[in-house]
Amino acid sequence: MTAAIPARRRGTARWVGYLPYLVPGVLAFALVIGYPLVMNVYISLFKWKGGLAPMRWYGLGNYADLLTDDAFWTSFRNSVSMIVAMVIVPTLIGLVLAAVLFDYLGRRFGTRVAAVLRATYYLPQILPVAVAGVVWNWILNAQDGAVNVILTNLGVTEPPDWLGNPVLAMPSVMLVLIWVQIGYPVVIFMAALQRVDPELYEAAELDGAGWWSRFRAITLPQIKPETFVVTLTCTVAALKVFAPVYVLTRGGPEGSTLVPSYYSFLNFFDKSKVGYGAAVATVLTLVIIAVAATILLFQTRSERREREGL
């Protein structure tokens, strides 16, 4: 017992020593994330038009109303398309591009060529969303957009309205999101390939393995941790995407590109249904937390299986 007391005191002293480093982070989290989240949940329990209007207690009524709100469910169904455009397609293409840049072009033409191409792919990521939206609005404009001008010159008499047609609007937005997002996995995966032992590739080449065989047997297993990181961050970004939809379509036409974050924005500002918008934002937050926890759990189990296999 007497020996345990000093050990406990040493543990307490160690935690006290960590406090100067923990307190700023805890305070920043509380001010930037914790307090706004608590206030958002609180507001979602009221009917409120914002400003100086009175707040009327509504309890869980806003959440009950969401269950019968077709626009709310449509926005979450559209989130599946966002996940395809921002997670699945860019990750798959990014994997192949990174492997080609690192394992083929980098060896054949030098690392500078690979670095230039990598920067080119990443350029859309650093462009302001407003600038990218203006450019793509011009490209996809139904009247004098670059795409329709080309189609008209090719003999198409009635070129499509890419952003105004309910059938074409979502694929058009998805195309823009793929263009914006594809550079991120390329950069992450190329950084991951830097730590792969080059002797693995050399041994595989000596054994007669082609590029695809090396990619499947060496590249994919070696960069699995980075694949989880890309999947997690891109999925969260896809679920809370707002700016591209706001700039390109404003959720239209006919709600075909409506997403939860923009639907919450509409209720907050355009419809003056602040409590209802807060409820949408709260549900979206819970969905993001659940999806992120699922991906992290899957990653943990995968790493545990690999360690046990070793």
Backbone bond lengths (Angstrom), bond angles and torsions (degrees), N, CA, C in turn:
res aa  C-N    CA-C-N  psi(-1)  N-CA   C-N-CA  omega(-1)  CA-C   N-CA-C  phi
1 M - - - 1.456 - - 1.527 110.85 -
2 T 1.301 115.71 -44.25 1.468 119.89 179.73 1.514 111.36 -65.57
3 A 1.368 116.22 -30.94 1.462 118.79 179.30 1.520 111.28 -75.42
4 A 1.380 114.98 -25.81 1.457 118.13 -177.76 1.520 111.69 -74.78
5 I 1.323 117.59 -29.47 1.463 120.80 -176.43 1.529 111.97 -64.21
6 P 1.330 118.89 -48.52 1.474 118.09 177.25 1.525 112.30 -59.81
7 A 1.358 116.65 -37.60 1.459 119.29 179.31 1.522 110.74 -63.63
8 R 1.351 116.15 -40.41 1.459 119.84 178.34 1.519 110.36 -65.91
9 R 1.329 115.68 -39.84 1.466 118.81 178.71 1.525 111.67 -65.41
10 R 1.336 114.70 -37.56 1.467 117.59 178.39 1.527 110.26 -64.35
11 G 1.358 116.51 -38.77 1.461 119.99 177.74 1.517 111.63 -64.22
12 T 1.350 115.93 -41.03 1.467 119.75 178.20 1.526 111.01 -64.85
13 A 1.313 115.55 -42.59 1.469 119.52 178.92 1.521 110.98 -62.65
14 R 1.326 116.21 -36.39 1.461 119.38 179.49 1.527 110.14 -64.33
15 W 1.342 116.84 -43.51 1.462 120.27 178.72 1.527 111.15 -64.65
16 V 1.323 116.34 -39.02 1.467 119.39 176.95 1.525 110.45 -61.34
17 G 1.314 116.49 -37.07 1.457 119.91 178.15 1.521 113.08 -66.64
18 Y 1.348 116.77 -27.73 1.462 120.52 178.90 1.528 112.44 -79.41
19 L 1.330 118.25 -18.13 1.460 121.27 -172.85 1.534 114.16 -55.94
20 P 1.344 119.44 -43.78 1.473 117.89 179.58 1.520 113.28 -58.26
21 Y 1.345 116.65 -26.24 1.460 119.90 179.28 1.519 112.25 -88.89
22 L 1.333 117.47 -28.96 1.462 121.31 -177.42 1.518 112.72 -83.09
23 V 1.317 117.25 -37.12 1.473 120.72 -173.33 1.533 112.43 -59.14
24 P 1.342 121.04 -47.28 1.477 118.65 179.78 1.520 112.68 -59.37
25 G 1.333 116.84 -40.74 1.453 119.20 179.51 1.516 112.79 -66.60
26 V 1.351 115.60 -41.45 1.466 119.91 178.80 1.523 110.51 -64.42
27 L 1.333 117.31 -43.07 1.462 120.61 178.85 1.529 111.29 -63.78
28 A 1.328 116.38 -42.64 1.463 119.63 179.13 1.525 110.97 -63.26
29 F 1.343 115.96 -41.45 1.472 119.37 178.15 1.524 110.49 -63.46
30 A 1.317 117.21 -43.06 1.465 120.81 -178.24 1.524 111.35 -64.39
31 L 1.349 117.71 -40.23 1.459 121.10 -176.65 1.521 112.30 -77.92
32 V 1.328 116.81 -39.27 1.466 120.65 -173.12 1.525 111.94 -88.05
33 I 1.325 117.76 -35.01 1.460 121.07 -174.81 1.535 112.16 -116.06
34 G 1.316 116.49 -51.63 1.462 120.30 -172.80 1.521 113.08 -61.64
35 Y 1.334 117.20 -55.27 1.455 120.63 -177.07 1.540 112.60 -62.26
36 P 1.345 119.35 -47.98 1.472 118.16 177.69 1.525 112.89 -60.63
37 L 1.345 117.20 -36.21 1.460 119.37 -179.98 1.527 111.32 -66.17
38 V 1.345 116.15 -43.91 1.460 119.83 179.18 1.529 110.31 -63.61
39 M 1.319 117.84 -43.24 1.461 120.96 179.07 1.523 111.57 -64.74
40 N 1.330 116.81 -36.66 1.470 119.98 178.80 1.529 110.50 -64.33
41 V 1.334 116.55 -44.72 1.463 120.44 177.52 1.525 110.21 -62.32
42 Y 1.327 116.85 -41.15 1.475 120.98 179.72 1.529 110.76 -62.01
43 I 1.332 117.07 -46.28 1.462 121.11 -178.83 1.521 110.96 -64.39
44 S 1.352 117.23 -33.03 1.465 120.42 -178.21 1.522 112.40 -65.57
45 L 1.321 117.85 -11.66 1.464 121.43 179.64 1.529 112.00 -90.81
46 F 1.334 116.72 6.21 1.460 121.07 -177.33 1.524 110.51 -126.66
47 K 1.318 114.87 157.84 1.449 121.19 163.38 1.521 106.77 -95.80
48 W 1.337 115.87 119.63 1.457 119.72 -173.34 1.513 109.44 -149.44
49 K 1.327 116.11 133.08 1.457 121.22 178.87 1.524 112.28 -92.26
50 G 1.327 115.99 -0.08 1.452 119.61 178.50 1.514 112.81 89.96
51 G 1.331 115.13 171.15 1.446 120.49 178.02 1.522 112.42 64.32
52 L 1.310 116.15 -132.26 1.460 122.25 -178.39 1.526 112.50 -92.31
53 A 1.314 117.18 4.95 1.459 120.13 179.60 1.526 110.05 -67.15
54 P 1.326 117.65 148.27 1.473 119.99 -178.76 1.532 111.23 -69.10
55 M 1.318 114.90 147.92 1.468 121.72 176.51 1.527 108.43 -96.88
56 R 1.327 117.01 121.06 1.455 122.14 179.99 1.523 109.61 -106.13
57 W 1.316 116.43 124.76 1.468 121.81 -179.43 1.519 110.25 -58.95
58 Y 1.328 115.58 130.29 1.465 121.11 -178.83 1.526 111.71 -129.39
59 G 1.329 116.72 -4.94 1.459 120.60 179.13 1.519 111.97 60.96
60 L 1.318 115.20 -131.94 1.466 121.08 178.46 1.524 111.83 -89.92
61 G 1.328 116.59 16.37 1.455 119.94 -177.43 1.518 113.59 -61.25
62 N 1.346 116.58 -40.02 1.470 118.97 178.59 1.518 111.52 -61.43
63 Y 1.319 117.08 -39.01 1.470 120.53 179.23 1.523 110.93 -70.04
64 A 1.336 116.75 -35.66 1.468 119.87 175.78 1.526 110.79 -65.75
65 D 1.333 116.59 -37.69 1.461 119.75 178.32 1.522 112.01 -65.63
66 L 1.330 116.77 -30.95 1.462 119.78 178.76 1.524 111.86 -61.37
67 L 1.317 117.19 -32.28 1.464 121.11 -176.38 1.520 112.08 -63.56
68 T 1.320 117.41 -26.29 1.467 120.79 -178.99 1.529 112.05 -110.53
69 D 1.323 116.48 13.77 1.466 121.42 -178.37 1.531 109.14 -94.59
70 D 1.324 116.67 108.03 1.470 120.31 -178.09 1.524 111.82 -63.44
71 A 1.334 117.42 -37.35 1.469 120.25 179.97 1.525 110.93 -63.50
72 F 1.319 116.99 -37.15 1.461 121.09 178.72 1.526 110.82 -62.41
73 W 1.320 116.92 -47.36 1.468 119.93 179.94 1.521 111.51 -69.00
74 T 1.329 116.52 -34.98 1.466 119.16 176.23 1.522 111.08 -62.06
75 S 1.327 116.58 -39.94 1.464 120.17 -179.40 1.526 111.05 -62.31
76 F 1.331 117.52 -38.46 1.457 119.51 179.05 1.528 111.57 -74.88
77 R 1.320 117.55 -32.81 1.468 118.56 174.30 1.527 110.30 -64.61
78 N 1.332 116.52 -37.80 1.462 119.60 177.35 1.522 112.05 -66.18
79 S 1.336 116.80 -24.33 1.464 120.16 177.65 1.524 111.66 -63.27
80 V 1.331 116.93 -26.93 1.469 119.70 176.36 1.524 109.86 -62.97
81 S 1.327 116.46 -41.99 1.466 120.14 177.03 1.518 111.23 -63.71
82 M 1.342 116.60 -36.49 1.459 119.93 177.66 1.529 111.43 -65.49
83 I 1.331 116.39 -37.41 1.464 119.97 177.91 1.528 110.13 -65.66
84 V 1.332 116.38 -39.73 1.465 119.32 176.88 1.522 110.49 -61.45
85 A 1.350 116.03 -43.93 1.464 120.48 -175.15 1.513 113.63 -76.41
86 M 1.335 118.24 -27.72 1.457 120.52 -174.44 1.517 113.84 -109.30
87 V 1.330 117.84 -12.21 1.466 120.16 -177.80 1.527 110.87 -120.38
88 I 1.317 116.25 -62.67 1.465 120.03 -170.34 1.520 111.83 -66.75
89 V 1.334 116.51 -56.99 1.474 119.26 -176.38 1.529 111.96 -64.98
90 P 1.353 120.37 -50.48 1.469 118.59 179.51 1.525 113.74 -62.22
91 T 1.336 117.70 -35.20 1.457 119.12 -179.98 1.523 111.02 -67.06
92 L 1.318 116.94 -44.41 1.469 119.91 179.61 1.523 111.38 -65.12
93 I 1.332 116.01 -47.38 1.466 118.98 178.91 1.526 110.67 -66.70
94 G 1.337 116.47 -39.50 1.456 119.96 179.66 1.515 112.83 -62.74
95 L 1.326 116.56 -38.35 1.464 120.20 176.17 1.523 111.27 -59.00
96 V 1.313 115.44 -49.32 1.470 119.45 -177.99 1.525 110.92 -66.10
97 L 1.335 117.04 -44.33 1.469 120.05 -179.38 1.527 111.44 -62.84
98 A 1.340 117.03 -44.21 1.462 119.91 -179.86 1.526 110.83 -62.27
99 A 1.338 115.94 -42.31 1.467 119.16 179.68 1.522 111.45 -65.14
100 V 1.337 116.27 -40.64 1.466 119.79 178.88 1.525 110.61 -66.19
101 L 1.346 116.73 -44.27 1.464 119.76 -179.70 1.527 111.30 -63.46
102 F 1.308 116.32 -41.62 1.464 119.79 -174.97 1.525 112.30 -81.56
103 D 1.325 115.67 -47.96 1.464 119.78 -170.56 1.518 113.48 -88.55
104 Y 1.335 118.02 -20.05 1.462 119.44 -177.24 1.529 112.03 -117.75
105 L 1.328 117.15 -63.00 1.466 119.55 -177.34 1.519 111.86 -66.21
106 G 1.360 116.83 -38.63 1.451 119.48 179.00 1.517 112.54 -62.32
107 R 1.325 117.05 -37.62 1.469 120.23 179.81 1.523 111.27 -77.55
108 R 1.336 116.44 -34.91 1.460 120.31 -173.46 1.527 112.71 -83.26
109 F 1.353 116.59 -39.49 1.465 120.06 -174.36 1.520 113.30 -116.24
110 G 1.324 117.41 -3.74 1.461 119.98 178.86 1.515 112.38 102.99
111 T 1.317 115.01 158.64 1.470 120.63 -176.11 1.527 112.36 -69.80
112 R 1.352 117.63 -25.39 1.471 118.86 -179.30 1.520 111.39 -66.47
113 V 1.307 116.91 -39.48 1.467 120.55 178.19 1.522 109.78 -63.13
114 A 1.336 116.83 -44.47 1.463 120.78 178.34 1.521 111.06 -62.58
115 A 1.340 117.56 -38.83 1.461 120.83 -179.42 1.527 111.04 -66.71
116 V 1.348 117.64 -40.66 1.458 120.99 178.84 1.527 110.79 -63.36
117 L 1.309 116.46 -44.69 1.465 120.04 179.27 1.525 111.05 -65.41
118 R 1.329 116.97 -38.56 1.462 120.48 177.75 1.527 110.46 -61.62
119 A 1.335 116.83 -43.77 1.465 120.45 178.01 1.522 111.07 -64.35
120 T 1.323 117.27 -35.87 1.465 121.09 178.82 1.523 110.76 -64.06
121 Y 1.323 116.92 -43.13 1.467 120.23 178.56 1.530 111.17 -65.86
122 Y 1.327 116.45 -32.25 1.469 119.87 -176.05 1.527 112.53 -83.27
123 L 1.321 117.76 -13.52 1.465 121.35 -175.41 1.528 113.36 -53.75
124 P 1.349 120.94 -43.59 1.475 119.54 179.09 1.522 113.62 -59.43
125 Q 1.330 118.19 -25.83 1.462 120.96 -179.59 1.524 112.33 -67.44
126 I 1.317 117.29 -30.00 1.456 120.18 -176.16 1.522 112.53 -96.18
127 L 1.331 117.29 -5.20 1.456 119.79 176.51 1.523 110.02 -73.27
128 P 1.316 119.44 138.25 1.464 120.49 172.65 1.523 110.39 -58.64
129 V 1.323 115.66 142.06 1.464 120.08 -177.83 1.522 111.17 -59.49
130 A 1.340 116.58 -38.15 1.461 119.96 -179.80 1.531 111.07 -61.69
131 V 1.335 116.36 -41.52 1.463 120.20 179.68 1.518 110.61 -65.71
132 A 1.340 116.14 -47.48 1.462 119.98 178.69 1.528 110.80 -60.72
133 G 1.352 117.12 -39.91 1.459 120.16 179.68 1.510 112.44 -64.37
134 V 1.340 117.24 -41.50 1.464 120.60 178.11 1.520 110.59 -62.95
135 V 1.329 116.75 -42.20 1.462 120.81 -179.33 1.522 110.27 -63.31
136 W 1.336 116.11 -47.36 1.465 118.74 -177.48 1.522 111.67 -72.49
137 N 1.326 118.42 -30.54 1.465 119.75 173.29 1.525 110.70 -62.12
138 W 1.321 116.17 -37.80 1.461 119.81 176.67 1.524 110.77 -69.11
139 I 1.310 117.16 -42.01 1.470 120.09 -178.73 1.526 111.45 -64.31
140 L 1.347 116.97 -40.34 1.459 121.51 -173.76 1.524 113.20 -99.72
141 N 1.319 117.62 7.34 1.466 120.17 -179.59 1.522 110.88 -58.57
142 A 1.348 115.59 136.78 1.466 119.90 -174.73 1.525 112.37 -70.17
143 Q 1.344 118.11 -28.29 1.452 120.49 -175.01 1.525 112.36 -88.95
144 D 1.331 115.91 -58.87 1.463 118.75 -174.52 1.523 112.14 -128.72
145 G 1.328 117.41 26.34 1.450 121.40 177.62 1.524 112.00 -67.87
146 A 1.331 115.74 154.73 1.463 120.19 -176.25 1.524 111.84 -59.22
147 V 1.327 117.30 -41.47 1.463 120.33 -177.88 1.523 110.81 -64.18
148 N 1.327 116.45 -47.29 1.467 119.20 -177.27 1.525 112.38 -71.47
149 V 1.333 117.59 -29.32 1.464 119.60 174.47 1.525 109.95 -63.90
150 I 1.333 116.07 -42.54 1.474 119.83 177.59 1.523 110.35 -63.42
151 L 1.341 116.16 -44.36 1.472 119.39 179.82 1.526 111.45 -63.01
152 T 1.334 115.93 -38.37 1.467 119.31 178.31 1.517 111.04 -64.65
153 N 1.324 117.09 -41.10 1.464 120.89 177.90 1.523 111.97 -66.37
154 L 1.319 115.89 -24.49 1.465 119.99 178.18 1.528 112.14 -85.55
155 G 1.337 116.67 -1.99 1.458 119.57 176.07 1.510 115.79 106.16
156 V 1.317 118.42 3.66 1.464 120.76 178.44 1.528 108.15 -77.13
157 T 1.333 115.95 118.60 1.464 120.08 -175.20 1.529 112.83 -77.78
158 E 1.318 117.66 -34.30 1.459 121.36 -179.70 1.527 109.87 -127.12
159 P 1.325 117.13 81.88 1.473 119.63 178.91 1.522 110.54 -64.65
160 P 1.318 117.73 149.07 1.470 120.86 -174.12 1.521 113.14 -72.41
161 D 1.329 114.29 157.94 1.463 122.27 173.23 1.525 106.81 -92.72
162 W 1.315 116.40 95.77 1.461 121.25 -168.91 1.523 112.78 -63.87
163 L 1.307 118.32 -39.62 1.460 121.85 -176.74 1.528 112.87 -102.51
164 G 1.324 118.16 -7.28 1.458 121.73 -178.74 1.506 114.08 -106.47
165 N 1.318 117.39 -8.17 1.467 121.76 178.55 1.524 108.86 -94.97
166 P 1.344 118.87 124.51 1.468 120.11 -178.39 1.518 114.28 -58.16
167 V 1.325 116.88 -25.98 1.459 120.16 179.99 1.521 111.50 -79.93
168 L 1.339 117.11 -35.45 1.465 121.79 -174.49 1.523 113.74 -95.41
169 A 1.333 117.75 -16.40 1.461 120.17 -173.55 1.525 111.94 -62.84
170 M 1.330 117.57 -48.31 1.464 119.76 -179.19 1.523 112.64 -63.23
171 P 1.363 119.96 -47.95 1.475 117.98 175.67 1.519 113.35 -58.38
172 S 1.335 117.44 -34.17 1.467 120.25 179.28 1.521 110.73 -67.30
173 V 1.332 116.90 -44.30 1.466 120.61 177.39 1.529 110.27 -63.73
174 M 1.325 116.66 -40.34 1.471 120.40 178.39 1.517 110.92 -61.23
175 L 1.332 117.21 -39.82 1.468 120.84 178.27 1.523 110.67 -61.21
176 V 1.333 116.87 -43.60 1.458 120.44 178.71 1.524 110.67 -63.57
177 L 1.333 117.35 -42.29 1.463 120.74 -179.38 1.526 111.39 -65.14
178 I 1.314 117.32 -38.24 1.467 119.96 176.49 1.523 109.97 -62.21
179 W 1.326 115.92 -44.42 1.468 120.37 178.91 1.528 111.04 -60.31
180 V 1.334 116.83 -41.53 1.467 120.65 -179.64 1.522 111.05 -69.47
181 Q 1.328 117.18 -40.55 1.461 121.75 -167.01 1.513 114.09 -87.32
182 I 1.296 119.15 -21.00 1.463 120.70 -167.58 1.525 113.18 -64.92
183 G 1.325 118.30 -27.72 1.463 120.00 -178.55 1.511 113.49 -69.47
184 Y 1.334 117.75 -28.48 1.464 120.79 -177.47 1.523 112.35 -62.91
185 P 1.344 119.62 -53.81 1.470 117.65 177.97 1.521 113.55 -64.57
186 V 1.323 117.42 -30.16 1.470 119.13 178.28 1.520 110.36 -61.49
187 V 1.328 117.13 -46.45 1.465 121.02 -179.52 1.524 111.06 -65.38
188 I 1.333 117.44 -44.70 1.469 120.99 -179.35 1.518 110.87 -63.05
189 F 1.323 117.07 -45.16 1.460 120.23 -176.56 1.523 111.55 -70.95
190 M 1.321 117.71 -34.48 1.465 118.76 176.75 1.519 110.69 -67.61
191 A 1.330 117.20 -37.60 1.468 119.81 175.03 1.526 110.28 -63.83
192 A 1.328 117.15 -38.41 1.463 120.67 179.01 1.527 111.30 -65.77
193 L 1.324 116.27 -37.09 1.466 119.49 -179.07 1.527 112.02 -68.02
194 Q 1.340 117.04 -20.43 1.460 119.96 178.68 1.532 111.77 -63.36
195 R 1.332 116.64 -28.25 1.468 119.27 -177.34 1.536 113.05 -92.30
196 V 1.337 117.49 -2.88 1.463 119.66 177.87 1.521 109.25 -76.44
197 D 1.316 115.90 132.78 1.460 121.34 -178.73 1.535 109.65 -62.26
198 P 1.345 118.91 117.43 1.477 120.07 -179.14 1.517 113.38 -62.73
199 E 1.341 116.84 -20.45 1.467 118.85 178.72 1.525 111.44 -65.05
200 L 1.329 116.98 -25.15 1.469 119.45 176.86 1.522 110.57 -64.44
201 Y 1.344 116.29 -44.63 1.459 120.02 178.36 1.537 111.19 -66.79
202 E 1.335 115.61 -40.35 1.467 119.11 -179.21 1.527 110.85 -64.49
203 A 1.331 116.52 -41.74 1.461 119.65 178.34 1.520 111.00 -64.95
204 A 1.338 116.28 -38.51 1.461 119.43 179.42 1.525 110.92 -66.58
205 E 1.343 116.69 -39.36 1.465 119.80 177.62 1.519 111.40 -64.18
206 L 1.331 116.15 -40.44 1.461 119.19 178.51 1.524 111.25 -63.43
207 D 1.329 116.49 -30.75 1.464 120.40 178.12 1.515 112.36 -81.38
208 G 1.338 116.66 0.21 1.462 120.15 177.12 1.509 114.87 88.99
209 A 1.330 118.52 13.81 1.465 121.31 -179.67 1.521 110.07 -74.64
210 G 1.318 116.37 133.41 1.447 121.92 177.11 1.521 111.53 -79.82
211 W 1.360 115.30 -179.32 1.464 118.84 -177.08 1.516 111.15 -61.89
212 W 1.328 118.31 -44.40 1.463 120.67 -177.18 1.524 111.00 -65.52
213 S 1.325 116.87 -38.38 1.472 120.15 178.46 1.520 110.88 -65.12
214 R 1.344 117.46 -40.64 1.466 120.38 177.73 1.533 110.53 -66.48
215 F 1.331 115.77 -39.27 1.463 119.88 179.82 1.534 110.65 -63.19
216 R 1.319 116.80 -42.68 1.466 120.70 -175.79 1.523 111.92 -75.89
217 A 1.333 117.54 -38.23 1.464 120.63 -173.03 1.526 113.53 -92.03
218 I 1.343 118.19 -23.82 1.462 120.78 -175.58 1.530 111.23 -116.00
219 T 1.329 116.55 -54.61 1.457 120.03 -172.84 1.525 112.24 -62.80
220 L 1.318 116.68 -53.53 1.466 119.58 -175.81 1.530 112.97 -59.38
221 P 1.345 120.23 -48.91 1.469 118.45 179.21 1.524 113.74 -64.77
222 Q 1.333 117.52 -34.45 1.454 120.30 -175.40 1.525 113.18 -72.45
223 I 1.326 117.64 -29.16 1.466 119.89 -176.54 1.531 111.35 -106.73
224 K 1.304 117.20 23.82 1.469 120.08 -179.99 1.525 112.27 -60.53
225 P 1.349 120.89 -41.62 1.479 119.00 178.36 1.528 113.05 -58.88
226 E 1.327 116.47 -41.32 1.466 119.21 178.38 1.528 111.40 -68.74
227 T 1.311 117.01 -30.14 1.459 119.79 176.75 1.519 110.81 -63.93
228 F 1.325 116.36 -40.06 1.464 119.96 176.69 1.533 110.73 -64.52
229 V 1.323 116.63 -40.73 1.467 120.35 179.79 1.529 110.45 -62.24
230 V 1.315 116.82 -47.17 1.463 120.98 179.31 1.523 110.63 -62.15
231 T 1.327 116.78 -44.20 1.465 120.54 -179.73 1.524 111.35 -61.36
232 L 1.326 116.13 -43.87 1.465 120.08 -178.60 1.522 111.39 -65.87
233 T 1.325 117.43 -52.99 1.461 120.60 -175.49 1.531 111.56 -65.67
234 C 1.325 117.20 -39.39 1.465 119.73 -179.29 1.532 111.47 -71.86
235 T 1.336 117.60 -34.51 1.460 119.57 177.67 1.517 111.03 -65.95
236 V 1.319 117.21 -43.50 1.460 120.54 177.02 1.532 110.04 -61.55
237 A 1.339 116.95 -42.84 1.467 120.41 179.04 1.525 111.20 -63.51
238 A 1.337 116.78 -37.77 1.465 120.34 -179.71 1.525 111.51 -68.17
239 L 1.327 117.36 -37.90 1.456 120.33 -178.40 1.534 111.75 -70.22
240 K 1.334 116.89 -31.13 1.466 119.02 -177.96 1.533 112.38 -108.47
241 V 1.319 117.65 20.35 1.465 120.60 -179.21 1.524 109.79 -61.16
242 F 1.316 115.35 137.59 1.473 120.62 -177.52 1.524 111.87 -140.13
243 A 1.322 117.12 -56.09 1.466 121.52 -169.20 1.534 113.20 -57.98
244 P 1.351 120.18 -48.09 1.474 118.24 -179.24 1.524 112.89 -59.86
245 V 1.344 116.56 -40.23 1.465 119.67 178.51 1.523 110.43 -65.83
246 Y 1.318 116.67 -41.44 1.469 121.18 179.87 1.527 110.92 -62.45
247 V 1.307 117.06 -42.78 1.453 120.66 -175.55 1.522 111.76 -75.20
248 L 1.333 117.52 -38.17 1.454 120.76 -172.11 1.525 114.11 -87.80
249 T 1.331 117.88 -47.60 1.467 119.51 -169.00 1.519 114.89 -131.77
250 R 1.335 119.09 -13.88 1.456 122.39 -174.61 1.532 111.27 54.79
251 G 1.323 116.27 36.30 1.459 120.92 176.95 1.510 115.00 81.78
252 G 1.304 118.77 -7.80 1.457 122.27 -178.50 1.511 111.74 -97.06
253 P 1.306 117.29 -172.34 1.468 126.12 -5.28 1.533 111.09 -80.72
254 E 1.309 115.67 144.70 1.470 123.70 178.47 1.526 111.97 56.77
255 G 1.329 116.51 33.85 1.458 120.51 177.68 1.506 114.81 72.42
256 S 1.329 118.19 13.75 1.465 120.65 -175.62 1.526 112.59 -70.08
257 T 1.339 117.91 -21.34 1.466 120.48 178.09 1.530 111.79 -119.05
258 L 1.309 116.92 17.56 1.462 121.16 179.72 1.524 110.29 -67.59
259 V 1.342 116.99 133.32 1.466 123.01 178.18 1.530 108.26 -126.74
260 P 1.336 118.39 160.33 1.471 120.46 -174.02 1.521 114.60 -55.81
261 S 1.334 117.47 -43.67 1.463 118.79 -177.06 1.527 111.12 -65.06
262 Y 1.331 117.13 -39.23 1.460 119.15 178.62 1.528 110.72 -72.82
263 Y 1.342 117.95 -33.04 1.456 120.68 176.57 1.530 110.41 -65.28
264 S 1.315 116.83 -39.16 1.459 120.23 175.02 1.524 110.48 -62.77
265 F 1.323 117.19 -42.99 1.466 122.24 177.88 1.531 111.03 -59.82
266 L 1.329 117.19 -43.20 1.459 121.08 179.17 1.520 111.51 -59.22
267 N 1.326 115.96 -43.90 1.459 119.55 -178.78 1.528 111.32 -70.60
268 F 1.307 117.01 -36.18 1.463 120.64 179.29 1.530 111.98 -63.66
269 F 1.327 117.25 -47.35 1.454 121.05 -167.41 1.532 113.88 -110.37
270 D 1.332 117.79 -49.23 1.457 119.16 -175.76 1.531 112.45 -75.65
271 K 1.324 117.02 -41.04 1.463 120.70 -176.09 1.524 113.35 -96.64
272 S 1.335 117.03 -6.24 1.475 122.14 -178.88 1.521 111.77 53.77
273 K 1.315 116.35 38.58 1.470 121.87 175.08 1.530 106.56 -112.83
274 V 1.343 114.64 73.87 1.455 120.73 -171.17 1.525 111.32 -65.14
275 G 1.320 117.92 -43.37 1.459 120.58 178.96 1.510 112.39 -61.65
276 Y 1.319 116.28 -40.55 1.463 120.76 179.72 1.529 110.71 -67.77
277 G 1.335 116.30 -42.08 1.463 119.35 176.77 1.512 112.04 -62.55
278 A 1.350 116.18 -37.20 1.458 120.17 176.95 1.526 111.15 -64.81
279 A 1.328 116.94 -36.07 1.471 120.49 177.67 1.526 110.65 -65.16
280 V 1.326 116.49 -41.59 1.475 119.85 177.04 1.527 110.09 -61.49
281 A 1.330 116.79 -44.51 1.464 120.74 179.80 1.529 111.16 -63.93
282 T 1.332 117.70 -37.60 1.463 120.72 179.47 1.521 111.27 -66.06
283 V 1.329 116.56 -44.33 1.465 120.09 178.10 1.527 110.24 -62.45
284 L 1.329 116.93 -42.09 1.462 120.59 178.23 1.522 110.84 -60.98
285 T 1.331 117.19 -41.15 1.468 121.00 177.88 1.517 111.54 -61.29
286 L 1.327 116.45 -43.87 1.469 120.36 179.42 1.527 111.25 -64.32
287 V 1.321 116.46 -39.24 1.471 119.88 178.46 1.521 110.39 -64.58
288 I 1.333 117.25 -42.64 1.463 120.69 179.98 1.524 110.49 -63.64
289 I 1.336 116.91 -42.80 1.466 120.65 179.01 1.519 110.24 -62.42
290 A 1.328 117.51 -43.14 1.467 120.93 -179.44 1.523 111.35 -65.05
291 V 1.330 117.12 -43.23 1.468 120.44 179.98 1.525 110.46 -66.19
292 A 1.341 117.39 -43.67 1.466 120.37 179.25 1.518 111.36 -63.18
293 A 1.351 116.88 -41.54 1.465 120.17 178.70 1.523 110.96 -63.83
294 T 1.321 117.34 -38.25 1.466 120.91 178.85 1.525 111.29 -64.01
295 I 1.337 116.32 -44.39 1.470 119.84 179.51 1.522 110.69 -64.65
296 L 1.341 117.47 -42.58 1.466 120.68 178.77 1.522 111.18 -64.90
297 L 1.330 117.43 -38.61 1.468 120.48 177.77 1.521 110.73 -64.41
298 F 1.322 116.34 -42.24 1.458 120.51 178.49 1.524 110.75 -63.38
299 Q 1.343 117.18 -40.11 1.464 120.98 177.64 1.520 110.98 -63.60
300 T 1.340 116.76 -44.00 1.459 120.43 179.95 1.521 111.46 -61.10
301 R 1.311 116.64 -44.37 1.468 120.35 179.45 1.522 111.21 -66.10
302 S 1.333 116.84 -37.44 1.466 119.19 178.38 1.519 111.50 -65.06
303 E 1.334 116.52 -42.49 1.471 119.72 178.75 1.521 110.62 -66.92
304 R 1.346 117.83 -36.51 1.451 119.95 178.63 1.526 111.00 -65.40
305 R 1.326 117.12 -41.01 1.469 119.82 178.55 1.526 110.93 -63.46
306 E 1.353 116.30 -37.96 1.470 118.99 179.50 1.529 110.28 -66.21
307 R 1.330 117.11 -42.18 1.473 119.21 178.87 1.534 110.95 -64.56
308 E 1.310 117.67 -40.06 1.455 120.52 179.26 1.504 110.73 -68.44
309 G 1.372 116.48 -31.89 1.464 119.26 178.26 1.502 111.95 -69.25
310 L 1.351 115.32 -31.66 1.461 119.03 176.96 1.508 111.78 -69.69
